[in-house]
Amino acid sequence: MTANFDMIEKVYGKLETAHEKARELLGRPLTYAEKVLYAHLWEDATRPYKRGEDYVELAPDRVAMQDATAQMALLQFMMAGKKKTAVPSTVHCDHLIRAKVGAKEDLETAKYENQEVYDFLESVSKKYGIGFWKPGAGIIHQVVLENYAFPGGMMIGTDSHTPNAGGLGMIAIGVGGADAVDVMAGMPWELKWPKLIGVKITGKLNGWTAPKDIILKVAGILTVKGGTGAIVEYFGEGAQSLSATGKATICNMGAEIGATTSTFAFDEKMAAYLEATGRKDVAALARKHAELLRADDDVYANPEKYFDQLIEINLDELEPHLNGPFTPDKAWPISKIKEAAKENGYPEEVSAALIGSCTNSSYEDIDRAASIAKQALEKGLKAKSEFMITPGSEQVRATIERDGQLKTLTDLGGTVLANACGPCIGMWQRMDITDGRKNTIVTSFNRNFAKRNDGNPNTMAFVASPELTTALAIAGRFFNPITDELETEDGKKIKLDPPVGKELPPNGYSKGEEGYVEPPEDGSNVEVVVKPDSERLQLLTPFPAWDGNDFEDQVLLLKAKGKCTTDHISMAGPWLKYRGHLDNISNNLFLGAINAFTGEAGKVKNVFTGEYDTPATVARDYKARGQGWVVVGDENYGEGSSREHAAMEPRHLGGKAIIVKSFARIHETNLKKQGMLPLTFENPDDYDKILEDDRLSVIGVKELAPGSKLKLVIKHADGTTDEAILNHTMNENQIEWFKAGSALNLIAKQNAN
């Protein structure tokens, strides 16, 4: 029987009643996303919710955490005063495995280097009733899709690509660890009622076009912030023609447009995947409730009436895409890439090509890539670029080894990496380019920010489908496989045929090595050890409560210019090892952020000494002096990963407020959870008023209330002053978090009573 099948039955048992009540309240048919949301309200709705305005309390069905974020999430949960998690929860060890040599060697190195962290995560999982997936078992999102995702369910996960589970019809949302603590502690989880973006898909994929190209096209249309505060719901006959794993790819990369999540309604492709992954019971249950697991008929007939924005994509006309560099929304059709490279100075030689990751590591993905590799080998070609393959899970790896795709890809010249995030999350110890020179790589990953994959700011990363990535590895340069020929060693001109691949393995999945540890029924006697002198783990100390005063005469730590993602605020890569030690990881604070006054990254002015140093060093000096500080930022501040360290580090080092033109959703919530004040300029042009030596006073904190405005008084070094009006989006509950010092402080207080 499927894990937690009784929970799934309970969810399905209340769908019809919840939908009927919602229709009565709204007086209209429901979209699929609305059906799932209304069925997961903490308490029954008494009025219609306003999209993009009202906050609601929800009851997710489960929680998933990856090892890098699970450390801080579980350190916080240990402070919450609970003996066991209230909902099914899992930990997945996938982020801390460095990619360097190959799967076996890299995994053994990771087990040795990270033993202390793995032991902590396994013991705390056993203590609190959490399922534990060992290193090597697979990437969190692929493992969730194979084992836990189900149509009509709702989950949260401490990783921004949690929406991957939308491939099986879930509302799956990426969050920070403090949000996970709420749900694991049996409390309601708060979300701003999302807007709805509909994507109607017509036609059918053919030739070189893949599911990845749909989301690459959508990213080009909506940009990295176009989906902020919205759920993207895909529908249409084109949507039904996509495999469940193809749907998952599209939902996964919805994080790159800032979407709250993305999802598809239940169909037979999902049922087939559920059956293939050993969940016939869930497939049968979903078929029985199929009408409840799709939008009402009029939504599909007249979608413009029900969505805030409607996009139509005709698969018959869709070209393969390459998106990049440095941002996942710069979309290039393959027919335009060589022209774009010449115009923009992108190196046309592809130095490395990487396939896999949580976004594209299904059996279908690998089978289609292998079909290209097989053609090349038969025609006497091998990969000219460095070529790497990352299986998404042990189940996929074992199956493609049994069925021969892995051998085909390695015969082409590929190196198989561990079943882990590796280069996608910056855990790539790259050996071929170590001098920081300008180069192009192509991946089937999701993100391509500067320094994201290999730490080199001059690596231009382009995102594509696995099959196109494989073709470019063979060519060793930008080319269009639809029209262009390749030349063999003996001078023959050949063209590659379009990729082919099976959605599901004909002989079923091979389980491979067992990687799951079931928690004991009673873990109360399990000891969780955190050494006082550990460099990797540190027990948390509660943040101090607000002192009741306005923030007067704060200094400016940083005015960030342009894109300031969570990678810029708290780098991954080599810093991942400190994810369980707040003080140590805080040394990476803002190392990637561009200082608006100098144009350089990782250096800010200390107003007391006049010297420039790392932001963490300067912040620690301010904290030692008892001097509060603020950060000013640009548009879509905090774009990218769900990592709450980007909110905890400024709080830990004495920050008071973050003032920006606009926020990305997850990061704004993380700041609120940690007791930082997230504010936006009412007039974005007021950003330009901020000078390097300013003293900043935030007036109106004492009167903070939902919808209230605050005033920023800017005292310049020459004695002149400016003012700006600031807005916030905090509701009454969130203001209480701020007053208490953090949301966790409130939870601990409530559980102590």
Salt bridges, closest charged atoms under 4 A:
GLU34 OE2 - ARG28 NH2 2.63
GLU34 OE2 - ARG51 NH2 3.01
ASP44 OD2 - LYS21 NZ 3.02
ASP54 OD2 - ARG47 NH1 2.83
ASP61 OD2 - HIS40 NE2 2.72
ASP94 OD1 - HIS95 ND1 2.58
GLU108 OE2 - LYS111 NZ 3.94
GLU113 OE2 - ARG98 NH2 2.47
GLU122 OE2 - LYS126 NZ 3.48
ASP159 OD2 - HIS95 NE2 3.36
ASP159 OD1 - HIS141 NE2 2.89
ASP159 OD1 - HIS161 ND1 3.78
ASP179 OD1 - LYS673 NZ 3.02
ASP182 OD2 - LYS673 NZ 2.26
GLU256 OE1 - HIS161 NE2 3.08
GLU256 OE2 - ARG447 NE 2.65
ASP267 OD2 - LYS247 NZ 2.96
GLU268 OE1 - ARG287 NH2 2.88
GLU275 OE2 - ARG287 NH1 2.92
GLU291 OE1 - ARG294 NH1 3.69
ASP296 OD2 - ARG23 NE 2.84
ASP296 OD1 - LYS35 NZ 2.93
ASP297 OD1 - ARG294 NH1 2.84
ASP298 OD2 - LYS305 NZ 3.19
ASP308 OD2 - ARG51 NH1 3.06
GLU348 OE2 - LYS342 NZ 3.21
GLU394 OE1 - ARG397 NE 2.88
GLU401 OE1 - ARG397 NH1 3.06
ASP403 OD1 - ARG402 NE 2.72
ASP411 OD2 - LYS407 NZ 2.81
ASP432 OD1 - ARG430 NE 2.71
ASP435 OD2 - ARG437 NH1 3.36
ASP454 OD2 - ARG430 NH1 2.72
GLU467 OE2 - ARG368 NE 2.40
ASP484 OD2 - LYS338 NZ 2.65
GLU487 OE1 - LYS493 NZ 3.42
GLU503 OE2 - LYS269 NZ 2.84
GLU521 OE2 - LYS84 NZ 3.88
ASP553 OD1 - LYS715 NZ 3.16
ASP567 OD1 - ARG452 NH1 2.98
ASP567 OD1 - ARG643 NH2 3.78
ASP583 OD1 - ARG620 NH1 2.97
ASP583 OD1 - HIS652 NE2 2.81
ASP621 OD2 - ARG625 NE 2.75
ASP634 OD1 - LYS661 NZ 3.28
GLU635 OE1 - LYS225 NZ 3.37
GLU639 OE1 - LYS563 NZ 3.09
GLU682 OE1 - LYS709 NZ 2.41
ASP686 OD1 - LYS689 NZ 3.04
ASP693 OD1 - LYS605 NZ 3.13
ASP694 OD1 - HIS716 ND1 2.71
ASP722 OD2 - HIS716 NE2 2.87
GLU723 OE2 - LYS711 NZ 3.87
GLU736 OE2 - LYS739 NZ 3.89
